[in-house]
């Protein structure tokens, strides 16, 4: 990989890493935030869903604007907005103010969608699926590992540390993007249609929607599980913040393993078949989790087994489904990625919010969701190519 190619890959990976940073790094701070703002932990968990909802809507705006104004201009503007939101959260004196600035931060983090668009812009078609696999694997691992960082920041700097840490990282990415991206660096293949025309074409393309729906289903399983793990491990199993972070560190290692497996499979089987294998593994993880609950064998170790299998499943499915979808609209990558990501994150926000309200039935609901959504994904994948 040449120096310029590596620099581009680092930027795209950082876009993915930093976009998820405000979600997972805050998980170990749930108890501290609850105490700081005199708010129940369940309400703090719902703030994650609010962030994701705004995050998904902001991507629907950032993507089309980047097709029109250029990736660099929109990326720099969004990063700046996210930094302001993060600093505002750290300085908030009450919960409503905190939520307001979390919303601002989420709006800025809509730059996440530009990662998919930049893959289409900066890499050749034969390299895109591999690049997307690598950076999604790294970001997935970082998402799982970020609570360990969050635990250290919580211990060292209190709950404000995660927001100042985000602002510092985002500032570094701002400088990097400014240096390596040319002005108006939108897709080199300018779309001959308007943004509205592209959105209409996307809405009419059933295969595009099916691929993104598959990505949405597996991401909803992953995100819903991650967003409620503080309730499972810290509230129910009484793990300390550090112990909880270590559990997620193991979970993150499964993403790296998934990336290795996916890289091997990608060279030997088609994307649809890779998707089916991943969805099958997701169903297996749901069945195992249901059996653990039924047998009343719930421990940290037993819960990790289906979690690790689900991590492998998501790593196999999501990059493959998104790559297949984006090939259909490479000339309008920003608009297409924003539409697809909005489907994915809106699904994740709704599912995680619903899970947070299931109370004593939380784990069984997760297990049944894994089974049901994986079967739905398999059915959707079987229909691709049909009118």
Order of alpha helices (4+ residues) and beta strands (2+ residues): alpha-alpha-alpha-alpha-alpha-alpha-alpha-alpha-alpha-alpha-alpha-alpha-alpha-alpha-alpha
